Amino acid sequence: MRRADIGLITFHMRVGTQQVIQLKIYRDGTIIRMGGGGMPPIPIGGVSYWPGNGIFEKLMEKLPPQLLVNDIAYEEPIHSQ
């Protein structure tokens, strides 16, 4: 896979089985947030459209090259302490 093929970055944060926040960051500047990020989870969401905001590009710069050798639906293993 090439970096140019990626159009969406998603983040999911869970506490146990409960999702506390999900972020979707699109290449075109659309950002979708679901959840407030705290416990207990609250059903709140929002969508923003900021073309040219640079957030997607900054995240792509941090993308480790070894992730590009995996399929598009690749998920990092969950590490518990």
C-alpha positions as CSV (number, residue, x, y, z in Angstrom):
1,M,0.0,0.0,0.0
2,R,1.2,3.5,-0.7
3,R,0.6,6.6,1.5
4,A,-1.3,8.2,-1.4
5,D,-3.8,5.3,-1.2
6,I,-4.9,6.3,2.3
7,G,-7.8,8.6,2.6
8,L,-9.1,8.0,6.2
9,I,-7.4,7.6,9.5
10,T,-9.5,6.3,12.5
11,F,-8.8,6.2,16.2
12,H,-10.9,4.2,18.6
13,M,-10.5,4.4,22.4
14,R,-12.2,1.8,24.6
15,V,-12.3,1.3,28.3
16,G,-13.1,-2.3,28.8
17,T,-15.8,-3.0,26.3
18,Q,-17.2,0.6,26.2
19,Q,-16.1,2.9,23.4
20,V,-15.3,6.3,24.9
21,I,-14.3,8.1,21.7
22,Q,-13.9,7.5,18.0
23,L,-12.2,9.9,15.6
24,K,-12.3,9.7,11.8
25,I,-9.9,12.1,10.0
26,Y,-10.3,12.3,6.2
27,R,-7.8,13.5,3.7
28,D,-10.3,16.2,2.5
29,G,-10.4,17.9,5.9
30,T,-13.5,16.3,7.3
31,I,-13.2,15.3,11.0
32,I,-15.9,13.2,12.7
33,R,-15.9,12.7,16.5
34,M,-18.2,10.3,18.4
35,G,-18.1,10.3,22.1
36,G,-16.6,12.6,24.7
37,G,-13.5,10.7,25.6
38,G,-14.4,10.1,29.3
39,M,-16.2,7.7,31.5
40,P,-19.0,7.1,31.6
41,P,-19.4,7.3,27.8
42,I,-21.7,10.0,26.6
43,P,-23.6,9.9,23.3
44,I,-22.3,13.0,21.7
45,G,-20.8,13.6,18.3
46,G,-19.8,16.2,15.8
47,V,-18.6,16.7,12.3
48,S,-16.3,19.5,11.1
49,Y,-15.0,20.3,7.6
50,W,-11.7,22.2,7.6
51,P,-10.2,21.9,4.1
52,G,-6.5,22.5,4.2
53,N,-6.2,22.1,8.0
54,G,-3.1,19.9,7.7
55,I,-4.2,17.4,10.5
56,F,-4.4,14.5,8.1
57,E,-1.0,15.2,6.6
58,K,0.6,15.6,10.1
59,L,-0.8,12.2,11.1
60,M,0.5,10.6,7.9
61,E,4.0,11.9,8.6
62,K,3.8,9.9,11.9
63,L,2.6,6.7,10.2
64,P,5.3,4.0,10.7
65,P,6.5,2.6,7.3
66,Q,6.0,-1.0,8.5
67,L,2.2,-0.4,8.6
68,L,2.2,0.2,4.8
69,V,3.2,-3.5,4.2
70,N,-0.1,-4.6,5.8
71,D,-3.6,-4.7,4.4
72,I,-5.8,-1.6,4.5
73,A,-7.9,-3.1,7.3
74,Y,-4.8,-3.7,9.5
75,E,-5.3,-3.1,13.3
76,E,-2.5,-2.8,15.8
77,P,-2.7,-5.5,18.5
78,I,-4.1,-4.2,21.8
79,H,-1.4,-4.1,24.6
80,S,-2.5,-4.2,28.2
81,Q,-0.4,-3.3,31.1
